[in-house]
């Protein structure tokens, strides 16, 4: 079975047990590690059996895939940030670097920035965004993941925390990354496997340390742990009614704003 997820600590922590054959009766998998902008595009081509994608990409993917209720990233206090150099109060007229055009982060940015008119949006590799803002190549940058912990070291300021904005506006957690399974597969069984992998990770928190570090792109052990603590939570084990409500709210607002097609039912 072909499975794709990011090399970020939350994904390697969650999938460690399945990837290493530690879940009884789970199908063996071949893992591809790729950033979410890559997996969003690959999933649209149907390239993987189970794949981590952006919730923002679901309107283009749910004809081929089923949303699994386990393994994804959804929570509170974990949203994307818009970073700037110095005292900037708007993205009007600014050049903004973003990591992907079909990411949840960019969709949230577009919802938040309604009425503002950036001069230009540039899609660049995630690792280039903070250095680029620091060095003046971009006026602002949209960042995710461990950048929440490291941006002050680049001398940058947060113009807005899009997660905090979303939570204050909706009262709901922020949906970031989803786990999908090809519709021809047994989604119920695969959801149980992913849930078991999450629960194994919590029960054996040190078992995945080497695996996480191997793929963590030079993050310090402290940043790896903070990353996992932030993005792996009860919604990772099971979305629950609140999780599904958050996804419906995001996709409903995006459709109403003309930013995405209407989404097929989530379940």
C-alpha positions in Angstrom: 0.0 0.0 0.0 1.3 3.4 -1.0 1.1 6.0 1.8 2.3 9.6 1.7 2.7 12.1 4.5 5.0 14.9 5.4 8.4 14.5 7.2 7.1 16.9 10.0 7.3 15.5 13.5 3.5 15.3 14.0 3.2 13.0 11.0 6.2 10.8 11.7 5.1 10.5 15.3 1.6 9.5 14.4 2.5 7.0 11.6 5.6 5.6 13.2 3.9 2.4 14.5 2.1 1.7 11.2 5.2 2.4 9.1 7.3 0.0 11.3 4.9 -2.9 11.4 3.8 -2.5 15.0 0.1 -2.5 14.5 -1.3 -6.1 14.4 -3.1 -7.0 11.1 -2.3 -3.6 9.5 -1.4 -3.8 5.8 2.3 -3.1 5.2 3.0 0.2 3.6 5.6 1.9 1.4 6.0 5.5 2.6 6.7 8.6 0.5 7.7 11.7 2.5 6.5 15.0 0.9 5.5 18.4 1.9 1.7 19.0 1.8 1.7 21.1 -1.3 3.2 18.1 -3.2 0.7 15.6 -1.7 -2.2 17.9 -2.5 -1.2 17.8 -6.2 -0.4 14.1 -6.1 -3.7 13.2 -4.5 -5.6 15.0 -7.3 -3.9 12.6 -9.7 -4.8 9.7 -7.5 -1.2 8.7 -6.8 -1.5 7.3 -3.3 -3.7 4.9 -1.4 -3.6 6.9 1.9 -2.4 10.5 1.9 -2.0 13.5 4.1 -3.5 16.6 2.4 -4.7 20.1 3.3 -8.4 20.3 4.4 -8.6 23.2 1.9 -8.0 20.7 -0.9 -10.9 18.4 -0.1 -13.3 20.0 -2.7 -11.0 18.7 -5.4 -10.3 15.3 -3.8 -13.4 13.8 -2.2 -14.6 12.3 -5.5 -11.6 9.9 -5.3 -10.9 9.7 -1.6 -12.7 9.2 1.7 -11.8 11.4 4.7 -10.6 9.3 7.6 -11.5 10.5 11.1 -8.0 9.8 12.5 -4.5 10.9 12.0 -4.9 14.5 10.8 -4.0 17.9 12.3 -6.8 20.0 13.8 -6.8 21.9 17.0 -6.5 25.2 18.8 -3.6 27.5 19.2 -1.9 25.9 16.2 -2.8 28.2 13.2 -0.6 29.7 10.5 1.0 33.0 11.0 1.5 36.0 8.7 5.0 37.3 9.4 6.5 40.7 8.6 9.6 42.7 9.1 9.0 45.7 11.4 5.8 47.5 12.0 3.4 46.5 9.2 -0.4 46.6 9.7 -1.8 45.3 6.4 -0.9 43.2 3.4 -2.3 45.9 1.1 0.2 46.5 -1.6 2.7 44.0 -0.2 4.5 41.1 -1.8 3.5 38.0 0.2 5.3 34.7 0.1 3.1 31.6 0.6 4.0 27.9 0.7 1.1 26.6 -1.4 -1.9 27.9 -3.3 -4.1 25.0 -2.1 -3.1 24.8 1.5 -5.5 25.5 4.4 -3.0 28.2 5.5 -3.5 30.1 2.2 -7.3 29.6 2.3 -7.4 31.1 5.8 -5.1 33.9 4.6 -7.5 34.7 1.8 -10.6 34.7 4.1 -8.8 36.9 6.6 -7.4 39.3 3.9 -10.8 39.9 2.2 -10.7 43.6 1.2 -6.9 43.8 1.3 -5.1 43.8 -2.0 -1.5 42.3 -1.9 0.6 43.6 -4.8 1.7 40.0 -5.5 1.5 36.5 -4.1 4.6 34.3 -4.6 4.5 30.5 -4.0 7.9 29.5 -2.7 9.4 26.6 -0.8 8.4 26.8 2.9 12.0 26.9 4.0 12.6 30.0 1.9 9.8 32.1 3.4 11.3 33.4 6.7 14.8 34.1 5.3 13.1 35.8 2.3 11.1 38.1 4.6 14.1 38.8 6.8 16.3 39.7 3.8 13.6 41.9 2.1 12.7 39.7 -0.9 9.1 39.6 0.4 7.2 42.1 2.6 5.3 39.3 4.4 5.3 35.6 4.6 2.7 33.0 5.5 4.2 30.2 7.6 3.1 27.0 9.3 4.3 24.3 11.7 7.5 24.8 13.6 7.9 28.4 12.3 5.6 29.3 15.2 8.5 28.6 17.5 11.4 29.9 15.4 10.3 33.1 13.7 11.7 35.4 16.4 15.2 34.2 15.6 14.8 35.7 12.1 13.9 39.1 13.6 10.3 38.9 12.4 6.9 39.9 13.9 3.5 38.2 13.6 1.0 40.5 11.8 -1.8 38.0 12.6 -2.2 34.5 14.0 -4.7 33.1 11.6 -5.6 30.3 14.0 -6.5 32.8 16.8 -8.5 34.9 14.2 -10.4 31.8 13.1 -11.1 30.6 16.6 -12.3 34.0 17.8 -14.6 34.3 14.7 -16.1 30.8 14.7 -15.4 29.4 18.2 -14.2 26.3 16.4 -10.8 24.6 16.2 -8.7 25.1 13.1 -8.6 22.3 10.5 -5.2 22.0 8.9 -4.2 18.6 7.6 -6.5 15.7 6.6 -5.9 11.9 6.1 -7.6 10.5 3.0 -8.0 6.9 1.8 -8.8 5.9 -1.8 -12.5 5.2 -2.1 -11.9 1.6 -3.3 -10.3 0.7 0.0 -11.9 -0.2 3.3 -12.0 3.2 5.0 -13.3 1.8 8.3 -10.4 -0.6 8.6 -7.8 2.0 7.7 -9.3 4.5 10.1 -8.9 1.9 12.9 -5.3 1.3 11.8 -4.4 5.0 11.9 -6.2 5.4 15.3 -4.2 2.4 16.6 -1.0 4.1 15.4 -1.9 7.3 17.2 -2.7 5.4 20.4 0.6 3.5 20.1 2.5 6.7 19.8 0.9 8.1 22.9 1.5 4.8 24.9 5.2 4.6 23.8 6.2 8.3 23.4 9.9 7.5 23.1 9.6 4.8 20.5 9.5 7.2 17.6 12.2 9.6 18.7 14.8 8.4 16.2 12.3 8.2 13.4 11.0 11.7 14.1 14.5 13.1 14.3 15.6 11.5 11.1 13.0 13.4 9.1 12.7 16.6 11.1 14.8 18.9 8.9 17.4 19.9 11.6 14.9 20.9 14.2 16.2 20.7 17.8 14.7 17.9 20.0 12.9 20.6 22.0 11.2 22.0 18.8 10.3 18.5 17.7 8.6 17.8 21.0 6.7 21.1 21.0 5.7 20.5 17.4 4.2 17.1 18.4 2.5 18.4 21.5 0.9 21.2 19.5 -0.4 19.3 16.5 -1.2 15.8 17.9 -4.2 15.9 20.2 -7.6 14.3 20.7 -8.7 15.4 17.2 -5.9 13.4 15.8 -7.3 10.3 17.5 -10.8 11.1 16.3 -12.3 14.2 14.7 -15.6 13.9 16.6 -18.6 16.2 16.0 -16.6 19.4 16.7 -13.9 18.4 14.3 -16.4 17.8 11.5 -18.2 21.1 12.3 -14.9 22.9 12.0 -14.2 21.4 8.5 -17.7 22.1 7.4 -17.3 25.7 8.5 -14.0 26.2 6.7 -15.2 24.7 3.4 -18.6 26.4 3.6 -17.0 29.8 4.1 -14.6 29.2 1.3 -17.4 28.2 -1.1 -19.5 31.2 -0.1 -16.5 33.5 -0.7 -16.0 32.0 -4.2 -12.6 30.6 -3.3 -13.3 26.9 -3.8 -15.9 24.7 -5.4 -18.6 23.2 -3.2 -17.4 20.2 -1.3 -18.9 16.7 -1.4 -20.2 15.4 1.9 -17.4 14.7 4.4 -19.0 11.4 5.5 
